[in-house]
Amino acid sequence: MSVLVAIGVLALLIFVHELGHFLAARLQGIYANRFCIGFGPALLRYQGSQTEYALRLIPLGGYVGFPDDDPDSDIEPTDPNLLKNRPILDRAIVISAGVIANLLFAYLILVTQFGLIGVPNGYDLQPGVIVPQVFDASPAAKAGLQAGDIILSAGGRVFDAAETEVQSLVETIKSSPNQAVALQVKRGDSQLALSITPEVGEDNSGHIGVQLAPNGKALYRRPNGFLESFSLAANEFQELVKRIFQGFGLLLTRFNETASQVSGPVKIVQWGSSIAASDSGNLFFFAAFISINLAVINILPLPALDGGQLAFLLVEGLRGKPLPQQFQNGVMQTGLFLLLGLGMFLIVKDTIQLPVFQQLFQQ
């Protein structure tokens, strides 16, 4: 059930993105003849007066179709309501509307989280430090540590029920580069003894490639007035945007170290399902984080993404006429091919790294 919830969240964010494109077109009177969520065989299809709406089997993508280059369209090529015949500003609004929709939706999700779930107010703590996420190919992953594990002790130090124990574990790891650290780990109803060797980072301290959090149930309080939810959501939104750009910066400047942490939809669903199973209230944060990620990725000036199309519009505005359509189509098709190839690679990579497949490989 938690996996279905995570898939549903991802599908909702894709729907919001495509709805932004669709509404930006229709509100300007621009023709849009297809609105599709997912790919593969169609589960539902409805033909409206101007648009065909479709829901397909695998809800991990979507698109809004325009009749500009549709050979079956009976609309005159010179019709001013075709997207390609509109001024640059009109087209830019349609292309960028998906990104804007994802950003606005992320902010509204955070407002809803603070309004319905409440404002974080500490933890009802239990002994140990929990591991929300383990990065692929990290020392932690190689040692057998899994997301959801609770580290009860490290290097002989037992962790009590306190938020400060997270920093204590971090210090133990940092002070032990290239030295085996014995862990006592709780996984479900079982306890395991693991040995992990932190690798040396650029700061010459130890790193194992995990996220850590206090072991306990988060406590919440009601917002102090109606406006606090909007203020806290704005601060959280700003922090998420900053962290996402920092992540992209690390990917560019330290590609060899961070490339293995790039994840596709399978890993995103796995992460979301673990959140749904442990604390459904954090699904709001998960949805906001992924929504901002979708916006940032789509605005990158790469072929087949919204940013790539905006780059073509910028060139058109500077030179006074568009680049040859054949050239644009070639760049977009090449970009789409590479993007689909990367997507398939990430899906396969993340799938074979799921615990169930790792257990099969070890047999």
Summary of the structure (lengths in Angstrom):
residues: 363
radius of gyration: 23.7
end to end distance: 27.6
largest distance: 76.9
contacts: 1090
relative contact order: 0.13
helix: 54%
strand: 22%
